Amino acid sequence: MSGRLAWLAAALAAAIAALAYAAGTLVGHTEASGWTQAVTGGALAIAGAVAAFVVSWGLARASGAIVRTVRAIEAGETGARVEDSSRLAGPLVLHVNRLADRLEEVAAAAEAEAARLQATFDAAGTGILAIGRSGTIELANAAAVTMLGLSPGAFEGRRFIEAVRDYELAALADAALRGEATAKVVAFGPRRQPFRAEARPIPGGGEWAALLVLTDLTEVQRTEQMRRDFISNVSHELRTPLAAVRALAETLDQEVDDPAVREVIERILAQVDRMTALVSELLDLSRIEAGALELAVGPVPLREAAAEAAAVLEPRAKAEGKALAIDAAEDAVAAADRQALVRILTNLLDNAVKYSPPGGTVRLAARRVDGAVEIAVEDEGPGIAPEHLPRVFERFYKGDPARASEGVGLGLAIVKHLARAHGGSVHAENRPEGGARFVVRLPAAS
């Protein structure tokens, strides 16, 4: 209510009070009688009621405006403000409008932050999905929408399995919702598109309980296949000229008597043998990686396989002043292809002999452990720097200067792929007393 109406109410109260006073004067200018007192009290009561009505009406009007403004802000009208000119509610209206201004600033900042976050997500080449606590998709960037074939705007709020319809990915998302971080390579959709999927829980993430990150491996696998094909083709092409060089060198060796010339020919033959071995290893590795190597799996006692591998390396080890020690338990019998297992042990022993110092001992131990056969080959060399341990099984990798050698870096790569082809594993570690240890686990024969 306006200030003018308030003044009118006060004037009315004063007039009523004056009327009561005049009535008292007419009675005889004596002490106020009971009638005069009643009239005066009534007049004052009326005046107070009128004044209270005026104040409450003004406050009610202001509170109504405030309620309407708050409801408008809740509905998303952040620019709504209280419009009331009442002097009685002026301070309250002022504070409410200031609070609304602050809320509008916070909402604008939140919208800008959400826009930046969405732009960052959409610019990422990997697919990113935020999953709510009830298993619904709360957010997906442009890459995820494209990779999973989602309809833009039609997936948010839907359960993951209903929107994506892939049980492998759904299992990863469910594991993340249970607090487990998992990752695996999956083949998605009818085209079996290869993705690396990584799911992680988000502690304290509010409505976002888990994050699923997808990396498309199509180009990576295509490039890897091209590399394998190239190595395989080059290896085949090298065999013919190497065979020709060897034949010519052997012919010269038979017809020349000059010791100096014969020494050169022997060097040629040694290098041809080295190149031939390299080409054979490249071809073998290509076949193993392509899954083209046929394995005749059966029970193979480690004692026999280790003795066969040691027989190949023992002459060289003795010539270099190194010893081989074999300790294979009788019950260590692997379910493996015999030739492939001997190749694994030969490569590991060759590597250990290569890095052990003169007078050192290379040890091979094999035992049965929890349904598997564990093979450990140890050397007494300089060990492997920690930063190089994860990469020692990569082809051509020779990153540790402490273990530099004449090899080309294929022996351990072959060990890794042959172990995996059997459903086994291999890892490298450093021995506390010095040197390196390579451990292979293969399925045990039943």
Secondary structure as the mmCIF struct_conf table of DSSP 4:
data_model
#
loop_
_struct_conf.conf_type_id
_struct_conf.id
_struct_conf.beg_label_comp_id
_struct_conf.beg_label_asym_id
_struct_conf.beg_label_seq_id
_struct_conf.end_label_comp_id
_struct_conf.end_label_asym_id
_struct_conf.end_label_seq_id
HELX_RH_AL_P HELX_RH_AL_P1 GLY A 3 LEU A 26
TURN_TY1_P TURN_TY1_P1 VAL A 27 GLY A 28
BEND BEND1 HIS A 29 GLU A 31
HELX_RH_AL_P HELX_RH_AL_P2 GLY A 34 GLU A 74
TURN_TY1_P TURN_TY1_P2 ALA A 75 GLY A 76
TURN_TY1_P TURN_TY1_P3 THR A 78 GLY A 79
TURN_TY1_P TURN_TY1_P4 ARG A 87 ALA A 89
HELX_RH_AL_P HELX_RH_AL_P3 GLY A 90 ALA A 123
BEND BEND2 GLY A 125 THR A 126
STRN STRN1 GLY A 127 GLY A 132
TURN_TY1_P TURN_TY1_P5 ARG A 133 SER A 134
BEND BEND3 GLY A 135 GLY A 135
STRN STRN2 THR A 136 THR A 136
STRN STRN3 ILE A 137 ALA A 140
HELX_RH_AL_P HELX_RH_AL_P4 ALA A 142 LEU A 148
TURN_TY1_P TURN_TY1_P6 GLY A 149 GLY A 149
HELX_LH_PP_P HELX_LH_PP_P1 LEU A 150 SER A 151
TURN_TY1_P TURN_TY1_P7 PRO A 152 GLY A 153
BEND BEND4 ALA A 154 PHE A 155
TURN_TY1_P TURN_TY1_P8 GLU A 156 GLY A 157
BEND BEND5 ARG A 158 ARG A 158
STRN STRN4 ARG A 159 ARG A 159
HELX_RH_AL_P HELX_RH_AL_P5 PHE A 160 VAL A 164
HELX_RH_AL_P HELX_RH_AL_P6 TYR A 167 LEU A 177
TURN_TY1_P TURN_TY1_P9 ARG A 178 GLY A 179
STRN STRN5 THR A 182 PHE A 188
TURN_TY1_P TURN_TY1_P10 GLY A 189 ARG A 192
STRN STRN6 GLN A 193 PRO A 201
TURN_TY1_P TURN_TY1_P11 PRO A 203 GLY A 204
TURN_TY1_P TURN_TY1_P12 GLY A 206 GLU A 207
STRN STRN7 TRP A 208 ASP A 216
HELX_RH_AL_P HELX_RH_AL_P7 THR A 218 GLU A 255
HELX_RH_AL_P HELX_RH_AL_P8 PRO A 259 GLU A 289
TURN_TY1_P TURN_TY1_P13 ALA A 290 GLY A 291
STRN STRN8 VAL A 297 PRO A 301
HELX_RH_AL_P HELX_RH_AL_P9 LEU A 302 ALA A 319
TURN_TY1_P TURN_TY1_P14 GLU A 320 GLY A 321
STRN STRN9 ALA A 323 ALA A 328
TURN_TY1_P TURN_TY1_P15 GLU A 330 ASP A 331
STRN STRN10 VAL A 333 ASP A 337
HELX_RH_AL_P HELX_RH_AL_P10 ARG A 338 TYR A 355
BEND BEND6 SER A 356 SER A 356
HELX_LH_PP_P HELX_LH_PP_P2 PRO A 357 PRO A 357
TURN_TY1_P TURN_TY1_P16 PRO A 358 GLY A 359
STRN STRN11 THR A 361 VAL A 369
TURN_TY1_P TURN_TY1_P17 ASP A 370 GLY A 371
STRN STRN12 ALA A 372 GLU A 378
BEND BEND7 GLY A 381 GLY A 381
HELX_RH_3T_P HELX_RH_3T_P1 PRO A 386 ARG A 391
TURN_TY1_P TURN_TY1_P18 VAL A 392 PHE A 393
BEND BEND8 GLU A 394 GLU A 394
TURN_TY1_P TURN_TY1_P19 ARG A 395 PHE A 396
HELX_RH_3T_P HELX_RH_3T_P2 PRO A 401 ARG A 403
BEND BEND9 GLU A 406 GLY A 407
BEND BEND10 GLY A 409 GLY A 409
HELX_RH_AL_P HELX_RH_AL_P11 GLY A 411 ALA A 421
TURN_TY1_P TURN_TY1_P20 HIS A 422 GLY A 423
STRN STRN13 SER A 425 ASN A 430
TURN_TY1_P TURN_TY1_P21 PRO A 432 GLU A 433
BEND BEND11 GLY A 434 GLY A 435
STRN STRN14 ALA A 436 PRO A 443
STRN STRN15 ALA A 444 ALA A 444
HELX_LH_PP_P HELX_LH_PP_P3 ALA A 445 ALA A 445
#
